[in-house]
Amino acid sequence: MKYNFDVEVERRDSNCSKWTKYDQDVLPMWVADMDFESPPPVLEALHQRAHHGVFGYEQPCTDLTNSLVQRMKRLYNWDVPAEHIVYIPGLVYGLNNVCRTVGNEGDDVIMFSPIYPPFLTAPTNQGKTITTVELKLQHTSPHTITYEADFAAFEAAIKPNTVLFLHCHPHNPTGHEYTRAELVQLADICARHNLIICSDEIHCDLLMDGTRHMPLAALSPEVAQRTVTLMAPSKTFNMPSLDTSFAIIPNDDLRERVKHNAIGLHINAMGLAATQAAYTQCDEWLADLRAYLTENRNIVVDYVAANLPGVRVTVPEATYLAWLDCRDLHLDDAPHQFFLDKARVAVNDGATFGPGGEGFVRLNYGCPRSQLLRALDQMKRSLMALQHA
């Protein structure tokens, strides 16, 4: 491995949310940004852009758009014309824009749950209602769980005024990478009910064990015509604060309506420079990152089995997020609060991910291994103390 992800970077002096929300003795394993430096080519691109010294309004350059077109073809054999790409400040912005654009006030938006919390607020922010369909939890071993879509329940939950399906692929928080067969079933249901699909694919590069990503819109031109695909370099190359993302919208009318509803659609100049470097010069870094994250995931799964009795965990195929089922602990407090108070480890509250999330926590293992092991050890000690209380 050429790149060293074991280096612990001091982040408390950078005003980052992850490390400043809690007291200094708390290990932050919650929000989905990694504790690694961005790749060297990204840092060099930022230095060069800063050296220019002028930071006026800036438009994405043709070279960047061509890089995205080439990347879609190289990775997915997906032919994306340049004019189908719309730059946006971020994925949450994209979710809200699409919810604003599709349908009318009072219409319904459907999604699976548990799910990344901004999915649950974007529709209501834009005057829509929400229907959630719980993913089916399966026990794959005494210590591991997985999830699958309930297609019959999904179709049955679609209402006459349902206009939009918000899809998270790969899925946050379960780490599931939907297979082609699963995507085909979802696309077929959406076609039967004339639903637009907004597919958040921000974690599409963060794959474990040789998993391959298939963009939903790449299934066929017909599926693409009803799909908005949201992607970004932010999670993969650890640069979320640079506010640069993009949507791929093949449907001409839908694309123009999304652009018409854009509010404050200026993209960060530094983010544009970083994105170009990330998508053209960082394949080797990304390969090393995937290997490191895969080993971190394996450590989490093995550690839970050996040391956290009463806890079950997903085995993510993608993302750097583990989803822990803590319901059998029968804690007096919500599990995220227990681990914060007793282990001094901050994890996400599963209840904020909607129906099916209560009693769970989400743990971010995108960090140096020494930090991950400290957090797991502290969680173990808190449970041992609970058993002996």
SULSUL-V880918 format. One record per residue. SS is DSSP state (H for helix, E for strand, - for the rest). PSI is psi in whole degrees, -180 to 180 (999 if undefined). OMEGA is omega in whole degrees, -180 to 180 (999 if undefined). Layout:
<<SS/PSI/OMEGA> <SS/PSI/OMEGA>>
//
This chain:
<<-/122/-176> <-/-37/-173> <-/142/-174> <-/108/179> <-/7/-180> <-/-10/-177> <-/126/176> <-/119/-178> <-/128/177> <-/118/-175> <-/-7/-176> <H/-23/-179> <H/7/-178> <H/5/179> <-/25/180> <-/145/-178> <H/-39/-173> <H/-42/-172> <H/-4/-178> <H/-7/-179> <-/-34/-174> <-/172/179> <-/160/-174> <-/-21/180> <-/3/-179> <-/131/175> <E/119/-177> <E/113/-180> <-/35/-170> <-/-84/-170> <-/149/-172> <-/65/158> <-/152/-175> <-/159/179> <-/35/177> <-/149/170> <-/149/173> <-/163/-176> <-/149/180> <H/-42/178> <H/-33/177> <H/-44/179> <H/-40/179> <H/-41/178> <H/-39/178> <H/-40/177> <H/-44/-179> <H/-41/180> <H/-39/178> <H/-37/-179> <H/-29/178> <H/-40/170> <-/-5/180> <-/129/-174> <-/57/176> <-/-177/176> <-/138/-174> <-/143/177> <-/149/175> <-/137/-177> <-/162/180> <H/-37/-179> <H/-41/-180> <H/-47/179> <H/-43/178> <H/-35/178> <H/-40/178> <H/-42/178> <H/-46/-179> <H/-36/-180> <H/-43/178> <H/-39/179> <H/-43/-176> <H/-43/-175> <H/-35/-170> <H/1/-174> <-/40/-176> <-/117/179> <-/108/-179> <-/108/175> <-/146/-176> <H/-36/-176> <H/-11/178> <H/-9/-177> <E/128/177> <E/122/-179> <E/139/-179> <E/159/-178> <-/-27/-178> <-/168/-177> <H/-38/178> <H/-40/173> <H/-46/-179> <H/-44/178> <H/-45/-179> <H/-39/179> <H/-46/-179> <H/-41/177> <H/-33/177> <H/-37/-172> <H/-39/-171> <-/127/175> <-/-166/-177> <-/168/178> <-/134/-179> <-/-12/176> <-/167/-171> <E/146/177> <E/130/-176> <E/149/180> <E/160/172> <E/155/174> <E/157/2> <-/156/-175> <-/158/178> <-/123/-169> <-/-37/179> <H/-20/173> <H/-34/-174> <H/-16/-179> <H/-24/-177> <H/-47/-180> <H/-48/-178> <H/-30/174> <H/-29/-174> <-/21/174> <-/18/179> <-/166/172> <E/169/-175> <E/137/167> <E/126/177> <E/143/176> <E/120/-176> <E/134/170> <-/150/-179> <E/121/179> <E/134/178> <E/139/173> <E/115/-179> <-/-15/175> <-/175/178> <-/-19/-173> <-/-2/-176> <E/153/180> <E/161/173> <E/170/-179> <E/152/173> <E/156/-180> <-/140/173> <-/95/-173> <H/-38/179> <H/-43/178> <H/-37/179> <H/-50/-178> <H/-39/-179> <H/-26/-177> <H/-11/180> <-/129/-176> <-/167/177> <-/-29/-180> <-/14/175> <E/126/-175> <E/-16/-169> <E/137/173> <E/119/174> <E/119/-174> <E/139/178> <E/112/-168> <-/109/-2> <-/157/-169> <-/133/174> <-/114/29> <-/2/-170> <-/-17/-179> <-/15/-179> <-/131/172> <-/114/-177> <-/137/178> <-/166/177> <H/-42/-179> <H/-42/178> <H/-42/180> <H/-40/179> <H/-44/179> <H/-44/179> <H/-44/-179> <H/-39/180> <H/-43/178> <H/-45/-180> <H/-37/178> <H/-42/180> <H/-31/-176> <-/11/176> <-/44/178> <-/139/165> <E/146/179> <E/131/170> <E/111/-174> <E/109/177> <E/111/-177> <-/37/-174> <-/-27/-179> <-/17/-170> <-/-19/180> <-/-13/-172> <-/78/-170> <E/141/-180> <-/151/169> <-/34/179> <-/12/176> <-/140/178> <-/140/178> <-/140/176> <-/110/175> <-/136/-178> <H/-41/-177> <H/-18/-180> <H/-1/180> <H/-43/-178> <-/159/175> <H/-33/-179> <H/-43/177> <H/-41/-180> <H/-35/-177> <-/-20/179> <-/14/-172> <E/136/167> <E/121/180> <E/127/179> <E/126/179> <E/165/180> <E/156/173> <-/-3/-166> <-/-46/-180> <-/-44/-174> <-/-45/-173> <-/13/174> <-/60/179> <-/47/-177> <H/-28/-178> <H/-3/178> <H/-3/166> <-/55/177> <-/118/179> <E/179/178> <E/153/174> <E/145/173> <E/117/-173> <E/94/-178> <-/-29/-178> <-/117/-173> <H/-47/-178> <H/-45/180> <H/-41/180> <H/-44/-179> <H/-35/178> <H/-38/175> <H/-44/179> <H/-37/179> <H/-36/-179> <-/4/-179> <-/133/177> <-/122/179> <-/49/-172> <-/33/173> <-/133/-177> <-/144/-180> <-/124/-179> <H/-40/179> <H/-37/179> <H/-37/178> <H/-44/179> <H/-42/-179> <H/-39/-179> <H/-42/178> <H/-45/179> <H/-41/-177> <H/-44/-173> <H/-6/-179> <H/-17/-172> <H/7/-168> <-/22/-179> <H/-41/-179> <H/-42/178> <H/-43/-179> <H/-39/177> <H/-43/178> <H/-40/179> <H/-45/-180> <H/-43/180> <H/-42/-179> <H/-45/180> <H/-37/178> <H/-43/178> <H/-40/176> <H/-43/177> <H/-44/180> <H/-38/178> <H/-45/179> <H/-49/-177> <H/-46/-180> <H/-38/-178> <H/-43/179> <H/-45/-179> <H/-38/-174> <H/-26/-166> <H/-9/-177> <-/74/-179> <-/137/-179> <-/-2/-180> <-/139/172> <E/156/-173> <E/148/171> <E/162/172> <-/85/-170> <-/138/172> <-/-16/-179> <E/171/-175> <-/-177/172> <-/39/-173> <E/123/176> <E/142/-177> <E/113/-171> <E/125/177> <E/110/-176> <-/14/-174> <H/-33/-179> <H/-5/176> <H/-22/178> <-/53/-178> <-/152/175> <-/-36/179> <-/166/170> <-/144/-173> <H/-35/179> <H/-35/179> <H/-38/176> <H/-48/-177> <H/-31/176> <H/-47/-175> <H/-43/-171> <H/-30/-179> <H/-14/-174> <-/43/175> <E/127/180> <E/118/175> <-/166/-179> <E/144/176> <E/118/-179> <H/-28/-178> <H/-27/-179> <H/-9/179> <H/8/174> <-/-172/-178> <-/134/-176> <-/-4/-179> <-/-12/-178> <-/134/-180> <-/4/179> <E/162/169> <E/155/174> <E/129/-178> <E/129/180> <E/114/179> <-/19/175> <-/70/-175> <-/165/174> <-/145/-174> <H/-35/179> <H/-40/178> <H/-43/179> <H/-45/-178> <H/-37/176> <H/-45/-179> <H/-45/-180> <H/-41/178> <H/-41/180> <H/-37/176> <H/-41/177> <H/-47/-178> <H/-35/-180> <H/-37/179> <H/-35/176> <H/-41/179> <H/-36/179> <H/-41/-179> <H/-31/-176> <-/3/-179> <-/999/999>>
//
